[in-house]
Amino acid sequence: MSVAFTREEDLEATAADLPDRPVSPHPNWVTAEGLAAIEAELAAARAAYAAAQARGEIDADRTAMARATRDLRYWSARRASAQPVEIAPDGRVRFGGSVTIEREDGRRRTWRIVGEDQADPAAGSVSHVSPLAVALTGRRAGDEVTVAGRPVLIVAVDT
């Protein structure tokens, strides 16, 4: 059947059945900034849900309501499971701290180890459950570690 002959309501009904956002099975460790970001996302999700209800979008636009409901469930679950972690400076790579590594070719990169929702590799932050963070956690400046099959040198640790 041609798309031209499908009913618009059918497309809305399909869009309204958005799958839930997957919630990680790992501990939901958060930095103070990460917790604030989760709370901001939760507030935005609550506002979107309230706005969709107020405008009567439940009947008119089920997609907007489904998206607001899905996001509200996700951010509520993430806030409920959030475990703030205090940084304990001891010279080791730790959650919430930063680490600078040097590759074999001399390139250096600094990473901050944060919670999953706060991670943004392009901005220099990685999740505490990422292979990079797992390989570096507990190490000290001067240690050589294998990451992705290649050696890297930890040149600085900042907590």
Secondary structure, 3 states (H helix, E strand, C coil): CCHHHCCHHHHHHHHHCCCCCCCCCCCEEECHHHHHHHHHHHHHHHHHHHHHHHCCHHHHCHHHHHHHHHHHHHHHHHHHHEEECCCCCCCECCCCCEEEEEECCCCEEEEEEECCCCCEHHHCEEECCCHHHHHHCCCECCCEEEECCEEEEEEEEEC
